[in-house]
Amino acid sequence: MRPVFTGLAAALLGLLGLGGWWSAGERRWQGDLFCIGRPGTLWNGLAPLPPGLTPECPTYSRTYRAEVRRGEARVEMYRLPGWQPKALLDPFKRAGYGQLTDDALPGNYTAFLDRGGEMLQYHAVQEGETTLITISGQP
């Protein structure tokens, strides 16, 4: 009887552990920062996140959230004080991304970056006294 009890206890502990792991993963996708794969880093580990940036994720579409979750799209957003549209370009350049475009309009800045065919769109917009930078591309 004791070996059966031990086996059942081990199976129950395993299921509880699996449930906890699954729950932690689900919490990420339900949370406000679902798009940030590796907190504290830029573009899922490309470089450490510079100080003074606050991560955000898009809130405008459940469909977009699902696309990010399925790995069909990737996006990271960061807010920082003042108008600093090019604040995150240097880490991408140090990681080997070449800048293909450099388009500025009042309160908007857009650049396309490429590293061996991996294309990213870098977009900064002035929102009041802050800059919101959005980086998007394929995973």
JOWO-V883131 format. One record per residue. N is the residue number from 1. RES is the residue in one letter. PSI is psi in degrees with one decimal (999 if undefined). Layout:
# JOWO-V883131
{{N/RES/PSI} {N/RES/PSI}}
This chain:
# JOWO-V883131
{{1/M/-36.6} {2/R/-44.0} {3/P/-34.5} {4/V/-45.0} {5/F/-43.3} {6/T/-42.4} {7/G/-42.7} {8/L/-40.3} {9/A/-42.4} {10/A/-40.6} {11/A/-41.7} {12/L/-43.7} {13/L/-40.3} {14/G/-43.1} {15/L/-39.7} {16/L/-42.5} {17/G/-43.7} {18/L/-41.2} {19/G/-40.8} {20/G/-42.3} {21/W/-45.8} {22/W/-43.7} {23/S/-41.5} {24/A/-42.0} {25/G/-41.1} {26/E/-37.6} {27/R/-38.3} {28/R/-46.7} {29/W/-22.5} {30/Q/-17.6} {31/G/170.1} {32/D/-26.9} {33/L/40.6} {34/F/-27.3} {35/C/-9.9} {36/I/102.2} {37/G/-42.3} {38/R/93.2} {39/P/143.8} {40/G/-0.7} {41/T/159.4} {42/L/137.1} {43/W/54.1} {44/N/42.9} {45/G/2.4} {46/L/-41.8} {47/A/158.0} {48/P/144.9} {49/L/123.7} {50/P/150.8} {51/P/153.9} {52/G/0.8} {53/L/138.3} {54/T/119.9} {55/P/147.3} {56/E/166.8} {57/C/157.2} {58/P/142.9} {59/T/2.3} {60/Y/-7.0} {61/S/124.3} {62/R/-31.2} {63/T/-44.2} {64/Y/-40.5} {65/R/-42.9} {66/A/-38.7} {67/E/-41.6} {68/V/-43.0} {69/R/-40.8} {70/R/-7.8} {71/G/17.2} {72/E/-21.6} {73/A/161.4} {74/R/137.7} {75/V/143.3} {76/E/142.5} {77/M/141.7} {78/Y/136.8} {79/R/140.4} {80/L/158.2} {81/P/150.8} {82/G/-173.4} {83/W/99.3} {84/Q/69.2} {85/P/-24.6} {86/K/17.9} {87/A/-29.0} {88/L/8.2} {89/L/-40.5} {90/D/-43.8} {91/P/-36.2} {92/F/-41.3} {93/K/-40.6} {94/R/-27.2} {95/A/6.1} {96/G/5.5} {97/Y/132.8} {98/G/142.8} {99/Q/119.6} {100/L/-32.8} {101/T/164.2} {102/D/82.9} {103/D/118.9} {104/A/136.2} {105/L/162.5} {106/P/120.6} {107/G/4.3} {108/N/144.1} {109/Y/134.4} {110/T/138.9} {111/A/144.9} {112/F/136.1} {113/L/147.5} {114/D/137.7} {115/R/98.8} {116/G/38.8} {117/G/-8.4} {118/E/103.7} {119/M/136.0} {120/L/145.7} {121/Q/130.7} {122/Y/119.2} {123/H/129.7} {124/A/138.0} {125/V/139.5} {126/Q/125.4} {127/E/98.3} {128/G/-124.1} {129/E/18.5} {130/T/165.3} {131/T/130.5} {132/L/116.2} {133/I/128.4} {134/T/127.2} {135/I/128.0} {136/S/155.6} {137/G/-171.5} {138/Q/146.3} {139/P/999}}
